[in-house]
Amino acid sequence: MKKIVIDARESGTTSGRYVDKLLEYLGKAKPKYHIVVLAKPKRVEFLRGLLPKFEIVESPYKEFTFSEQFRLYKQITNINPDLMHFTFAQQPILYRGKVLTTFHDLTTVRFRNPAKNWLVFMIKQKIYAWVIKIAARKSVAVLSPTEFVKDDVAKFAHINSRKITVTYEAADQITEVAEPVEGVNDDTEFVMYVGRPQPHKNLERLIDAFVMLKVKHPNLKLVFAGKKDALYKRLNRGARAAGFDDIIFTGFVSEGQLRWLYEHCAAYVFPSLSEGFGLPGLEAMVHGAPVVSSNTTCLPEVYGDAAEYFDPTDPFAIASAVTRVIDNPKRAEELRKLGQKQAAKYSWEKTAAETLAVYDSILG
């Protein structure tokens, strides 16, 4: 039986949702391979419970470190797989076995994180760009979540796009009981964003657009849901200093609270400048939220006609798009129906099946 090793060191993180869902549905598909999963120590028991037929191996090596480059390299070499699937770009560049790599986007090489030391971040950015090119070129095959990312990686790394297979991701229905979030209730009119506040998420322009919306909608609130990291704290301080009291920073929300926000918002607004798939907007669609989205990168590809689009570089355009939805109940209801129909086109079961087909094509 041929052996496939899957790098799941990102399991349990926000960005690791892809690998968690891929593994879950690969387990259900009962592949004809011996699957070895590499996981951080805190995720080993969880994954053993989820995947009893797979071999789960502890791999404590942090991403973007020397231990990843050398100790992980040694670990993989000792396992001696027929195929190594790196589910993110980061990997030991010296490993020369048969490799499949999933590239989610190239955002990190294009946007700076202002919460980090600019010089250190710039150096890391340059190294990461180099790793991406090396990884793409040495991989026998590449996976991407959208056609946009497929073309982007092919151009950036100078590889043939025929080497890349698109395996779309998906959004699941949240099964936890919906529960309200402090600061909003059934009578609150609000628009929302959920996720991390990195610069490419373009949240400052969303705040500028919100100020415009307040002229006509004085009771409207803007809800930012997500862990209060350094960037969110910085955004919060700026909003408070400008006197924007109707902006609510919830901090971390449970699955039930996120479900409640999706089900009660007047619109989910996604102002991002760059995405690889745009999972939050699709998740909002699953739960019946009208989606108002940036028209950049992969988002029109993923959302189709199920979103109201805007130019994310123009706060007035953002405000106008939101107004077209929250002032028009007919349009809002149309987007709810279109969104649920669009989200139903994607499934993790299909993602896993298409990934298995790539494994088969590589291993014969």
N, C-alpha and C positions, 0 to 999 in steps of 0.2 A: 504494500500500500504506500503510495507516494505521500510525502510529508510537506505540509504547508505551514509556515510560521506566520502569524498575524501579529503585528505590533499594536498592542492595545494600551500603551502607556498613558494615553490621553483619556482612557475610560473614566467616567464619573465627572468629567469637566463639561463646561458648556460646549466647547468645541468638540469634545469627545462623544457627543450624542450620535454622530455618524457611526463611529466604530461600535458603540454599544448596540445600536439598532441593527447594524450589519451582522454582528455576532449573534444576536438573538435570533434573527431570521435565517442565518446560515445554519444555526443549530436545529431549527425546525425543518430545514431542507434535507438534513441528514446526508451531507456530502460523502462521496466515496473516498475521501482523503483522510489521513491522520492529521488533525488540526492541532497545532500548538499555539497557545495564546500567551503573549508576553504582557504582564500586567504589573503595575505598581503594587507594593505590599498591601496597601489598604483596600485594594479592589480584588485581591485574589479569591477570598472566600465568597464574595458576591458572585463572581464569574463562575466559580466552581458550582455554585447552586443553580445558576442560570444555564450552564452548559456542561451537564454531567458527562457527555460523550467526548468533550474536548479536553486536551491536556492543558492545564493552566500553570504557567511557570512564572515565578516571581522575577521581575526585572526592575530593580530600583534606580535605574540610570536616568537621571534628569535630562530633559531635552536641551539642546544647544550647550552641551558641556563636553569636557574632555572625556568624562566617563562614558558618555554616549558614543564618542568616536572610537574609544579603545576597548572599554569593558563590554559594552553592548556588542561591539564587533566580535569580540572573543566568544561571548555567550552564543551568538547566532552561529558562528563558525563551528562551535562544539556540537550544537544541535544538528547541523548539517542538513538544512532543508532542501527539498527539491525546488521549492519556490518560497521566497520571502516577500510578504506583502507589507510594505510600510504604508500605514493608513494616513500619514501626513508626510510632508516633504522632508522633515528632519530625520536624518539617518546617518550611519557610519559611512563616510564617503569612500573608505578603503575596501568595503565589502564588495566582492566581485562575483558573488553567486547570482543565480537567476532572481531578478527583482521585479516586482510590480509596485508602483507607487501611485497613491491617490493624491492629487493636487487639488485643494479646495478653492484657492484663489491666490492672487499675487498682491493682496492688499498690503502686507507687511513690508514689502520692498518699495512701496510707493507713498506711504504716509508715515510721518514721524509722530511719536508719542510724546506730547509736551510734558508729561509727568515724569519722564525719564531724563537722565543726563544726556544732553544732546550729542556730545561727542561719543560717549559709550554706545548710545543707541545707533548713531550713524555707522560706527565701526561694525556693530552687530548686523545692521541692515546690509552692509556690503558683503559680509561673510554669508549671510542668509541667501542673498541673491546668487552668490557663487555656488552654494550648496544646491539650490534649486536647479541651476543649469547642469551641474554634475549629475544630480539624481535623475533628472529627466533624460539625460543622454545615456546613462548606463542602465536604465530600466528597460527590460524587454518589452514592457507595455505600461501604459499610463491610464489611470481613471480620472475623470473629472465630473463634477456635478451638473454642468451645463455646457451647451455648445459655446457660449461666450468664453468660459474658462478654457475649454479645449483650444480655441483659436488663440487665446491670450498666452497660454503656456507654450504652444507650438512656436509662436513668433518670438517670445522672450528667450526660450531655451534653444531656438533654432533646430527644432526637431520636426519630423514629418507628422502632420496631424493625423495620418492614418494609423499611427502608433497609439492614438488616444481614443478610448471608448467612453462615451457619456453614460453615466449611471445616475439618473436623477434621484434626489433624496425625497423625503416625504414628511408629512406632519401627522401626528396622531391625535385623536380625541383625548382630552384630559379626563380621566375617570374619577378623580377626587371630587368630593362635594364642593360646590362653589361657595366661597365665603367672602364677605365684604372686606375691604381694605380701609384702614384708618384714614380719615380725611375725605372719603367719598361714600355716598350712599345711593339708594335707589332714585332719589330725586336730583342727584348731581348730574349736570350735563358736562361731560368731559371727553377730550380726545387723549390718546395715549401713545406711548412708545415703550417697548420693553427690550432690554438688551444692554450690552456694554456701551460705554460712552466714548469710544475711541474717536479721534478726530475725523475719520472718514464717515462716521455716522452722522455728522453734519448737524448736531443738535443745537448749536448756537443759532443757525438760520431758522430752525424750527421755533426757537424762542422768539426770534424777531417776527416770524409769521404770526405767532400766537398774540403778540402785542397788537398787531393789525386786526386780528380776529376779535379782540376784546372791545374794539370800538362799537361793533354791531352786536356783540354777544358778551355783555358785561359780566354775566354769571358763569361763563365758560371756564373750565379748569383744564390744565394740562398735567397729565400724570406721567412721570418717568418711573418705570419699575425696573429695579435691578440693584444688585449689591452696591453699597456706597463705597466704591474704591476712590483712589486719589483723584481720578478724573471727574467722577460724579460730585465729589466734595468741591472741587474747583468750579464746576458748573453751577452748583447750588449757591456758592458764595457770590458768584457773579450775578445770579438771578436776584438774590436777596439785596445785594448792593444797589441794584437798579430798581428796587421796590416792587418786584413781581411777586406778589403774595399768593397768587392763584396757581402757582406752579408747585405741584406736590411731588416730592422725592420719597418714594415709599421705602427704599432700601430693598433687601431681599424679600421676595414674596413666595409663598408656597404654591404648589400646583393648583390647589383649590382657589387661592386668591387670584392667581393669574387667569384662571378660567372665568372667575366673576368679572374681572376687568374686561376681558374680551367680550363677554356676553352683555355688558352694560355700557360700553363706550359708544359715543356718537360716531367715532371713527378711529381706526388704527392708522397712525401716520408714520410712514417709513421714509425719512428724508435722505437716506444713505447716498454717498457719492460712489461707493464701490462695494459690490457683493459678489460672492461666488454662487450663491443659491437664493438666499433671502428667506430662510426658514421661518422667522418670526411672523412675517406677513402671511405666509401660507397657514401657519398655525392659527392666526387670527381669523382667517377665512373659514377654517374648520369649525370654529366656534361662533360663526355668524356675525363677525364684525365687518362693517364696510371698510375696505382698505383703500387708503389714499397713499400713493407711492411715487417715489422718484422714478424717472424714466430712463435711468442710466444702467449701464452694464447688463447684467443678466435678468434684471427684474421684469421687463416686459416679456421676455422669453418664458419665465416661470409663471407669472400671474396672468398672462394672456389678456383677455378683455374683461377680467374680473377686478380691475382696479381703476381708480381715477388717478391719472398720472400728472406729474408736474416737473418742471425744470428745478432740480435741487439747489442750483446756484442762485436762485431768485426767490427771496422770502415772500415777495408779493405773489408770485406764481404758486407757492406753497399755500398761502392764505386763501387764494382764489379757488384752488382745487378743493381744499377742506370746506369752504363755503358752499361749493356746488353740491356737496354731499349732505352737510348738516342742515342746510336750508331747504333741501329737497327730499322729503320723505320717500317719494317714489324712486328717486335715484338711489337713495340709501338701501331701500328694500331690494332693488334690482341688483346692487352690488353684493348684498348678503346671499342672494340665490346664486348669482354667478360665481361667487367665491367658493361656496360649498361644492358646486359642480366642478370648479377648477381643481380644488384640493383633492377631490376624489380621483383625479387622474393619476395621482402619485401614490406609491405604496412601498414600504420597506421590503415587503415580500418580493416585489419586482426588482428592487435594488439588489437584493441578495441573489436572486436567480440570474440576473445579468452579470453579477460579479463572478458567480460560479461558472458561467459560460466563458468568461475570460480566463479563469483558472484552467478550464478544460482545453481552451485553445493553446495555452502556453505549454501545458503538460502532456498534451496529446491524448 
